Amino acid sequence: MRISIFGLGYVGCVSLGCLAKNGHRVIGVDVSQTKIDLINQGKPTIIEEGLDEIIREVSSERRIYATADPSEAVRNSEISIIAVGTPSTKEGHLDLGTVYRVADEIGEALAQKEEFHIIVIRSTVLPGTNQKIGEIIEKSSGKCRNKDFAVVSNPEFLREGFALRDYYDPSVTVIGTDNERAGDEIAALYADLPAPVQKVDIAVAELIKYVNNAWHALKITFANEIGNICKGLQIDSHQVMDLFIMDHKLNLSAYYLKPGSAYGGSCLPKDLKGLGTIAHDHYLKTLVLENIENSNNYQKQVLMDMIVSTRKRKIGLIGLSFKAGTDDLRYSPFVELAEYLLGKGYEIAIYDKNVNLSKLMGSNKEFIESHIPYLSHLITDDLDDVVARSETIVIAHKIADIEHYMDQYPDKHFIDLVRVTNRRRHNYEGICW
């Protein structure tokens, strides 16, 4: 295909070289004459291992050239990739001025072009930018989105020093689109790469790079705080973390990484406090570890605020133990929720067959009677009764066929903490989706 790339910095230069090596004809566009001259001389604009050979090769095959003329680039391409920088302002916001200027230039060029054109956003931008770029292009071109052109979000995940490896062996290729034709054509650019192509909502594609990098920053900071604690204890931090990363079932996995309710149980709260105490006793600041509990408490408050906002006084709670499939009530956020609601004068009913069974059998009876005697008579294994008597139902555990209650009782409000459905309903909302 014929592709133009706006911005010949890190992402733009790597993309230009790799796309050309894959057989496409690529035009680079930049305001810097120095970068234009380097590309036209067969040289990369950045230092990246292996890129100089690729640029030299594709230049000798006349697959690439660079220009300062946006109109020329758009006129001679089917796809335009925006890969310009999005630096932070001093207030911390993104400076999208260059992105919008490029969008305006592309729009002006499209005004003189009849063929359908695809604009791809590779720059890291905030959700809503794709929509704004489409509006800018419509205004400057006089053309209609998804009729004359399409705007696709295709975030990059290239690490400096590993860019070629990351380009040719990605974990996933993300395409955010509202145009099937454009999505298919951009997916075809990556058809030879050994990674799945995920077509998602545009806003999802715009946000994922921020989520990835926040996670990377969190991992680095977490490891450093553990390292500081280990040094204070004269323990080999690398040996500790070598053991940590061997666990691919929980530590390095998708487990615990789905948004939902606050954590609870006997282990996480206790051991987190224990680690914090070790740090405190050694006069160490562990700002990430110290704020985990604060963030968890905030998630509890989010749920409480959601319930209050319904203005309903009869609340059904599906699940009381901290985790489904257990009767363990220690540090359960749902016990806290029930206590809060009772204290505020709400009428509550609780369904948890495991807790009810253990209460009857006596296995957890002592704990229930000593810690939550006022909740004991509210716990039942009759789900139909709990739903029927409640106005708002909080789903804390996954229960088979719970969705049919949403259809059966369209006048009741369901708050989901565990993602029991992907269907949109007027009487349903997730805690953070």
MARTITOR-750439 format. One line per 8 residues: number of its first residue (from 0); their letters; for each residue x, y, z of C-alpha. Coordinates in nm, 2 decimals, decimal comma. Layout:
NUM	A	X:Y:Z  ...;
! end
This chain:
0	MRISIFGL	0,00:0,00:0,00  0,10:0,37:-0,03  0,14:0,52:0,31  0,23:0,86:0,44  0,37:0,91:0,79  0,35:1,25:0,96  0,63:1,29:1,21  0,98:1,14:1,17;
8	GYVGCVSL	1,07:1,10:1,53  1,10:0,78:1,72  0,77:0,61:1,63  0,75:0,77:1,28  1,10:0,66:1,17  1,06:0,31:1,31  0,72:0,27:1,14  0,85:0,41:0,81;
16	GCLAKNGH	1,13:0,16:0,80  0,94:-0,14:0,91  0,64:-0,07:0,68  0,87:-0,02:0,39  1,06:-0,34:0,46  0,73:-0,52:0,47  0,67:-0,41:0,10  0,48:-0,09:0,13;
24	RVIGVDVS	0,58:0,25:-0,02  0,61:0,51:0,25  0,64:0,89:0,24  0,77:1,06:0,55  0,65:1,41:0,64  0,82:1,64:0,89  0,88:2,01:0,95  1,24:1,95:1,02;
32	QTKIDLIN	1,46:1,97:0,71  1,73:1,78:0,89  1,51:1,48:0,94  1,39:1,50:0,58  1,75:1,51:0,45  1,85:1,21:0,66  1,57:1,00:0,53  1,64:1,10:0,17;
40	QGKPTIIE	2,00:1,01:0,23  1,90:0,66:0,35  1,97:0,73:0,71  1,75:0,70:1,02  1,65:1,01:1,22  1,72:0,82:1,55  1,96:0,58:1,70  1,80:0,23:1,73;
48	EGLDEIIR	1,98:-0,10:1,68  1,92:-0,24:1,33  1,72:0,05:1,20  2,01:0,20:1,00  2,03:-0,11:0,80  1,66:-0,12:0,73  1,64:0,25:0,63  1,95:0,21:0,40;
56	EVSSERRI	1,80:-0,10:0,24  1,45:0,04:0,17  1,59:0,37:0,05  1,81:0,19:-0,20  1,50:0,01:-0,32  1,32:0,35:-0,35  1,05:0,25:-0,11  1,08:0,56:0,10;
64	YATADPSE	1,13:0,93:0,07  1,06:1,23:0,28  0,90:1,57:0,22  0,79:1,88:0,40  0,47:1,91:0,18  0,17:1,75:0,35  -0,04:1,78:0,04  0,20:1,59:-0,17;
72	AVRNSEIS	0,22:1,31:0,09  -0,16:1,28:0,12  -0,21:1,30:-0,26  0,03:1,01:-0,31  -0,09:0,78:-0,04  -0,40:0,58:0,07  -0,33:0,59:0,44  -0,18:0,87:0,65;
80	IIAVGTPS	-0,03:0,79:0,99  -0,01:1,06:1,25  0,31:0,99:1,46  0,40:1,33:1,59  0,49:1,40:1,95  0,24:1,47:2,23  0,45:1,64:2,51  0,31:1,74:2,85;
88	TKEGHLDL	0,24:2,10:2,93  0,37:2,24:3,25  0,03:2,18:3,41  0,05:1,81:3,32  -0,20:1,81:3,03  -0,11:1,68:2,68  -0,01:1,93:2,42  -0,21:1,81:2,12;
96	GTVYRVAD	-0,14:2,12:1,91  0,09:1,94:1,66  -0,16:1,65:1,63  -0,44:1,89:1,55  -0,23:2,09:1,31  -0,14:1,78:1,12  -0,51:1,68:1,11  -0,59:2,02:0,96;
104	EIGEALAQ	-0,32:1,98:0,70  -0,45:1,63:0,60  -0,80:1,77:0,57  -0,69:2,05:0,34  -0,51:1,80:0,12  -0,82:1,57:0,12  -1,03:1,86:-0,01  -0,84:1,81:-0,34;
112	KEEFHIIV	-0,87:1,43:-0,34  -1,15:1,20:-0,45  -1,04:0,86:-0,32  -1,14:0,73:0,02  -0,86:0,80:0,27  -0,77:0,64:0,61  -0,61:0,84:0,89  -0,43:0,64:1,15;
120	IRSTVLPG	-0,34:0,78:1,49  -0,02:0,63:1,63  0,06:0,92:1,86  -0,03:0,87:2,23  -0,35:1,07:2,28  -0,63:1,10:2,53  -0,98:0,95:2,47  -1,18:1,18:2,26;
128	TNQKIGEI	-0,89:1,29:2,04  -1,00:1,06:1,75  -1,34:1,22:1,75  -1,18:1,57:1,75  -0,94:1,48:1,47  -1,24:1,36:1,26  -1,42:1,69:1,32  -1,11:1,89:1,22;
136	IEKSSGKC	-1,07:1,70:0,90  -1,44:1,73:0,81  -1,41:2,11:0,86  -1,09:2,16:0,66  -1,18:1,91:0,38  -1,55:1,97:0,35  -1,59:1,59:0,34  -1,78:1,34:0,56;
144	RNKDFAVV	-1,63:1,10:0,81  -1,69:0,73:0,72  -1,80:0,83:0,37  -1,49:1,00:0,23  -1,24:0,92:0,50  -1,20:0,72:0,83  -1,00:0,78:1,14  -0,85:0,48:1,32;
152	SNPEFLRE	-0,66:0,46:1,65  -0,37:0,23:1,64  -0,15:0,28:1,94  0,22:0,18:1,94  0,39:-0,02:2,21  0,76:0,04:2,11  1,03:0,05:2,38  1,34:0,25:2,30;
160	GFALRDYY	1,63:0,01:2,24  1,39:-0,27:2,16  1,17:-0,10:1,89  1,23:-0,34:1,60  1,18:-0,64:1,82  0,86:-0,49:1,96  0,73:-0,40:1,61  0,79:-0,74:1,46;
168	DPSVTVIG	0,69:-0,94:1,77  0,42:-0,76:1,95  0,19:-0,91:2,22  -0,12:-0,76:2,04  -0,21:-0,52:1,77  -0,49:-0,28:1,88  -0,72:-0,12:1,63  -0,99:0,12:1,74;
176	TDNERAGD	-1,23:0,19:1,47  -1,59:0,28:1,38  -1,54:0,19:1,02  -1,52:-0,18:0,92  -1,34:-0,11:0,59  -1,07:0,10:0,75  -1,03:-0,15:1,03  -0,98:-0,44:0,79;
184	EIAALYAD	-0,72:-0,24:0,58  -0,52:-0,14:0,88  -0,53:-0,50:1,02  -0,39:-0,61:0,68  -0,08:-0,40:0,74  0,00:-0,63:1,03  -0,11:-0,96:0,88  0,23:-1,11:0,88;
192	LPAPVQKV	0,31:-1,03:1,25  0,28:-1,32:1,51  0,02:-1,15:1,72  -0,36:-1,13:1,75  -0,54:-0,82:1,61  -0,79:-0,68:1,85  -1,05:-0,44:1,70  -1,20:-0,25:1,99;
200	DIAVAELI	-1,39:0,07:2,07  -1,20:0,38:1,97  -1,18:0,51:2,33  -1,04:0,17:2,45  -0,76:0,20:2,19  -0,69:0,56:2,30  -0,66:0,47:2,67  -0,47:0,14:2,66;
208	KYVNNAWH	-0,12:0,29:2,62  -0,17:0,50:2,93  -0,29:0,19:3,13  0,02:0,00:3,01  0,27:0,26:3,11  0,10:0,33:3,44  0,13:-0,04:3,51  0,50:-0,04:3,41;
216	ALKITFAN	0,56:0,25:3,64  0,38:0,08:3,92  0,59:-0,24:3,88  0,91:-0,04:3,89  0,81:0,15:4,20  0,68:-0,16:4,38  1,00:-0,35:4,31  1,21:-0,05:4,44;
224	EIGNICKG	1,00:-0,03:4,76  1,05:-0,40:4,82  1,42:-0,35:4,75  1,44:-0,08:5,01  1,27:-0,30:5,27  1,50:-0,59:5,18  1,81:-0,37:5,22  1,69:-0,26:5,56;
232	LQIDSHQV	1,65:-0,62:5,66  1,99:-0,72:5,50  1,80:-0,95:5,26  1,90:-1,00:4,90  1,62:-0,82:4,72  1,70:-0,98:4,38  1,67:-1,32:4,53  1,33:-1,23:4,67;
240	MDLFIMDH	1,21:-1,09:4,34  1,35:-1,38:4,15  1,12:-1,60:4,36  0,83:-1,35:4,31  0,84:-1,36:3,93  0,84:-1,74:3,92  0,48:-1,74:4,01  0,29:-1,71:3,68;
248	KLNLSAYY	-0,04:-1,82:3,83  -0,10:-1,51:4,04  0,20:-1,27:4,05  0,27:-1,24:3,68  -0,07:-1,32:3,53  -0,41:-1,18:3,45  -0,54:-1,28:3,80  -0,66:-0,99:4,02;
256	LKPGSAYG	-0,65:-0,76:3,72  -1,02:-0,73:3,65  -1,19:-0,42:3,79  -1,45:-0,48:4,06  -1,50:-0,46:4,43  -1,25:-0,40:4,71  -1,03:-0,68:4,83  -1,08:-0,84:5,17;
264	GSCLPKDL	-1,01:-1,17:5,35  -0,77:-1,26:5,63  -0,44:-1,26:5,43  -0,42:-0,94:5,21  -0,51:-0,68:5,47  -0,30:-0,85:5,75  0,01:-0,91:5,54  0,00:-0,57:5,38;
272	KGLGTIAH	0,00:-0,41:5,72  0,28:-0,64:5,83  0,50:-0,53:5,54  0,42:-0,17:5,62  0,52:-0,22:5,98  0,85:-0,36:5,88  0,92:-0,06:5,66  0,81:0,18:5,94;
280	DHYLKTLV	1,03:0,01:6,19  1,33:0,06:5,96  1,24:0,43:5,90  1,15:0,37:5,53  0,89:0,54:5,32  0,69:0,30:5,10  0,44:0,54:4,94  0,29:0,29:4,70;
288	LENIENSN	0,25:0,02:4,97  0,12:0,27:5,22  -0,16:0,39:4,99  -0,29:0,05:4,88  -0,52:0,03:5,17  -0,64:0,39:5,11  -0,72:0,31:4,75  -0,91:-0,01:4,86;
296	NYQKQVLM	-1,11:0,19:5,12  -1,19:0,44:4,84  -1,34:0,16:4,63  -1,56:0,06:4,93  -1,68:0,42:4,94  -1,75:0,42:4,57  -1,99:0,13:4,62  -2,16:0,30:4,92;
304	DMIVSTRK	-2,21:0,62:4,72  -2,36:0,42:4,43  -2,62:0,27:4,66  -2,70:0,60:4,83  -2,75:0,76:4,49  -3,03:0,52:4,39  -3,24:0,67:4,67  -3,38:0,32:4,74;
312	RKIGLIGL	-3,40:0,20:5,10  -3,45:-0,17:5,05  -3,11:-0,33:4,96  -3,04:-0,69:4,87  -2,69:-0,82:4,90  -2,59:-1,13:4,70  -2,28:-1,26:4,87  -2,14:-1,17:5,22;
320	SFKAGTDD	-1,82:-1,36:5,24  -1,51:-1,19:5,10  -1,49:-1,44:4,82  -1,74:-1,66:4,64  -1,72:-2,03:4,73  -1,62:-1,97:5,09  -1,79:-1,88:5,42  -1,49:-1,67:5,53;
328	LRYSPFVE	-1,62:-1,33:5,66  -1,30:-1,20:5,80  -1,23:-0,85:5,67  -1,51:-0,89:5,41  -1,59:-0,56:5,25  -1,95:-0,68:5,22  -1,98:-0,72:5,59  -1,86:-0,36:5,62;
336	LAEYLLGK	-2,12:-0,26:5,36  -2,40:-0,44:5,54  -2,30:-0,28:5,87  -2,29:0,07:5,71  -2,63:0,02:5,55  -2,78:-0,10:5,88  -2,63:0,20:6,06  -2,79:0,44:5,81;
344	GYEIAIYD	-3,13:0,28:5,86  -3,15:0,08:5,54  -3,36:-0,24:5,52  -3,13:-0,52:5,40  -3,16:-0,89:5,30  -2,86:-1,11:5,24  -2,82:-1,42:5,02  -2,52:-1,63:5,08;
352	KNVNLSKL	-2,58:-2,00:5,08  -2,23:-2,09:5,21  -2,25:-1,85:5,51  -2,60:-1,96:5,59  -2,50:-2,32:5,58  -2,20:-2,27:5,80  -2,42:-2,08:6,04  -2,66:-2,37:6,06;
360	MGSNKEFI	-2,38:-2,63:6,08  -2,18:-2,44:6,34  -1,86:-2,42:6,15  -1,87:-2,04:6,14  -2,14:-1,99:6,39  -1,91:-1,86:6,67  -1,76:-1,59:6,44  -2,10:-1,48:6,32;
368	ESHIPYLS	-2,25:-1,46:6,67  -1,95:-1,27:6,81  -1,88:-1,04:6,52  -2,21:-0,98:6,33  -2,50:-1,11:6,55  -2,72:-0,84:6,41  -2,66:-0,97:6,06  -2,72:-1,33:6,14;
376	HLITDDLD	-3,10:-1,32:6,11  -3,07:-1,14:5,77  -2,88:-1,42:5,60  -3,07:-1,67:5,39  -3,03:-1,92:5,11  -3,35:-1,81:4,94  -3,24:-1,59:4,65  -3,59:-1,54:4,51;
384	DVVARSET	-3,70:-1,39:4,84  -3,40:-1,16:4,87  -3,45:-1,02:4,51  -3,83:-0,99:4,55  -3,80:-0,79:4,87  -3,53:-0,56:4,76  -3,53:-0,24:4,54  -3,16:-0,23:4,48;
392	IVIAHKIA	-2,96:-0,56:4,45  -2,58:-0,56:4,49  -2,42:-0,86:4,32  -2,10:-0,93:4,51  -2,07:-1,30:4,40  -2,13:-1,46:4,07  -2,45:-1,66:4,08  -2,58:-1,88:3,80;
400	DIEHYMDQ	-2,87:-1,74:3,61  -2,86:-1,40:3,79  -2,94:-1,22:3,47  -3,29:-1,35:3,45  -3,38:-1,15:3,76  -3,28:-0,84:3,57  -3,53:-0,93:3,30  -3,79:-1,05:3,55;
408	YPDKHFID	-3,77:-0,73:3,76  -3,71:-0,43:3,52  -3,82:-0,19:3,80  -3,53:-0,30:4,03  -3,18:-0,16:4,02  -2,88:-0,40:4,00  -2,53:-0,30:4,09  -2,27:-0,55:3,97;
416	LVRVTNRR	-1,93:-0,59:4,14  -1,81:-0,90:3,95  -1,92:-0,85:3,58  -2,19:-1,11:3,55  -2,30:-0,97:3,21  -2,19:-0,76:2,91  -2,54:-0,67:2,81  -2,65:-0,31:2,86;
424	RHNYEGIC	-2,97:-0,27:3,06  -3,15:0,03:3,19  -3,17:-0,12:3,54  -2,80:-0,24:3,55  -2,46:-0,08:3,62  -2,12:-0,20:3,71  -1,92:-0,06:3,99  -1,65:0,06:3,75;
432	W	-1,77:-0,02:3,41;
! end
